[in-house]
């Protein structure tokens, strides 16, 4: 059964009320309802937003204020750590933008800044840290949600050619500076990682390794380039590949005793602009022939045959 609605009296409709509202009678009351519209199939369809007032005794009486869209605003933001890291980063953003598109460059740069301010920050916390940092004032509009960051790092990680080009540009920009090249074995037992292999030390510690070689500025200690290698790759092979990919015009290679062989020394001498430090093996003939341990004889008395030379004193 249909109920016929009574029309709203003209004197009620004539009462002054807020714009974009309609009057509806419900249970004998004349309610003032805020209205908007949306387009459905190309046609405007009215949408009620809610009751905001009522017509009582020929006057409009407000029940609640017209709903307004709340503007999100953060009044206090962290400045000091961001400003220090941003100043120290120098031209890093420009060098990123020379390789990646500007949106990706800004995302990578801001993520690096936030991680420099908080080394333990998780991907899920980057957006909040960004919004409460002055980074959002200096570099506005950088999307850093957890899902966005995960996709970004996954995509960038698969495009090694851009990573390599960026690090090569960093090396070139530091021409003339003294760079230190060093390496380390990192525990890594992931079967899905093609770099995880048994190194010469792996059997002793019961863990596979990844061999990491990296270069950093000796003065500022800033990392410049890094590359992973399989844990079972010969150190000399990894070093030669690293130098070929990241040419260093003035560098110091720090190595362990495993490099101490005539063949390795000869190959290192052929690399222009590279100096190196290789510790001698205790049993090396040069040590005995040149009496290199004689000045320490009193200190090392009785310990020359030990794996590690040491002396205890009370």
HUZIJO-V68699 format. One line per field, one symbol per residue. ss: DSSP state (a for helix, b for strand, c for the rest). phi: phi as a letter, one per 20 degrees, with the letter a starting at -180 (. if undefined). burial: + if it has 16 or more other C-alpha atoms within 10 Angstrom, else -. A space follows every 50 residues. Layout:
ss: ???
phi: ???
burial: ???
This chain:
ss: cccccccccaaaacccccccbbbbbbccbbbbbbbbbbbbccbbbbbbbb bbbbbbccbbbbcccccccccccccccbcaaaaaaaaaaccaaaaaaccc caaaaaaaaaaaaaaaacccccaaaaaaaaacbcaaaacccccccaaaaa aaaaaaaacaaaaaaaaaaaaaacccccbbbbbbbbbcccccccccbccc caaaacccbbbbbbbbbcccccbbbbbbbbccccaaaaaaaaaaaccccc bbbbbcaaaccaaaaaaaaccccbbbbbccccccaaaaaccccaaacccc cccccccccccccc
phi: .edfefffgffffeffbgflccdceclnddeddfccbceclndfdfceep fdabeclmcedfebfffdffefbdeccfcgfffffffffmefffffffdd ffffgfffffgffffffbfdfegfdffffffedfgfefcfmefcfgffff fffffffedfgffffffffffffdgneedddbbbedgbdffeefefbeef efffembfcdeddbcbffeemefdbbbecgfeffgfffffffffecfdfb bcedceffefbgffffffffefmddbccffffeffffffdlfegfdgffe gndfeffdfbbdbe
burial: -----------++---+---++++-----+++++---------------- +++++----+--------------------+++-++------+-+++-++ ---++++++++++++-+-----+--++-++++++++-----+++----+- -----------++++++++++-----+++++++-+-+++-----+++++- -+----+++++++++++------++++++++++-++-++--++--+++++ +++-+---++-------+-----++----+-+-----------------+ --------------
